[in-house]
Amino acid sequence: MKEIGGNPLNLKSMNHFSLLCQSVEESAAFYTKILGFVPIQRPGYLDFDGAWLFSYGIGLHLLQSEDPHKIFKKTEINPKDNHISFQCESMGAVEKKLKEMGMKYKRQRVEEGGIYVDQLFFHDPDGFMIEICNCDILPVIPIVGERVRPCTGIQAPAAATNTKVCSAANR
C-alpha cells in the first residue's frame, strides 16, 4: 500500500462506535447509568432492535445480537485487550463510585518519563472493556511532522528536544 500522509480522507472527527449486545436494554442502562450517555432517536428506517446513545461528542450504537448466546462474554479484565477509554476529572471519585456500585475493576498505574497515569478497567454487561484514566496528563508528541494540537510553553522531554508538547497544565 502506498504511504499517504496527512488526512487523505479529509476526516473531521469520530462519529460513533457500535457494539453488539446480548441485551440492548441491559447495555443501554449500563451506558446511561454508569458512563453518562444519553439515549437519542434512531432513524425510523432501521429494521432491527438497537439503541443510539450520545455523550462526550461521541455516538454509541448498541445493536441487538440476532443470536445473543453466540456473543463471547469476556470476564478477565486484561488492560491489553480491546477497550474504549474515557478521561475523567477525578480518579478517586471514579474508583469510589465503582466500589459503591459493586463493579469489578482492575486498577493500574503506569509511568512514562516521570508522568504517572492511573487507569481503571472494567467490563460492560457484554464483556466489552472500558477504561477510565487521567491520560490527558500525558503530552501528545507526534512521531513525525507537526504538532497534533496547538499549544505553547512546555518543552518536551530530552528525547524530543525543541518540540513543544501539550499537557493538562497548558490547555
Sequence and secondary structure as in RCSB ss.txt:
>XXXX:A:sequence
MKEIGGNPLNLKSMNHFSLLCQSVEESAAFYTKILGFVPIQRPGYLDFDGAWLFSYGIGLHLLQSEDPHKIFKKT
EINPKDNHISFQCESMGAVEKKLKEMGMKYKRQRVEEGGIYVDQLFFHDPDGFMIEICNCDILPVIPIVGERVRP
CTGIQAPAAATNTKVCSAANR
>XXXX:A:secstr
     S TT      EEEEEES HHHHHHHHHHTT  EEE   TT  S EEEEEETTEEEEEEE SSGGGS    
S  TTSSEEEEE S HHHHHHHHHHTT   EEEEEEETTEEEEEEEEE TTS EEEEE GGGS    SSSS SS 
  S B  GGGTT B   GGG 
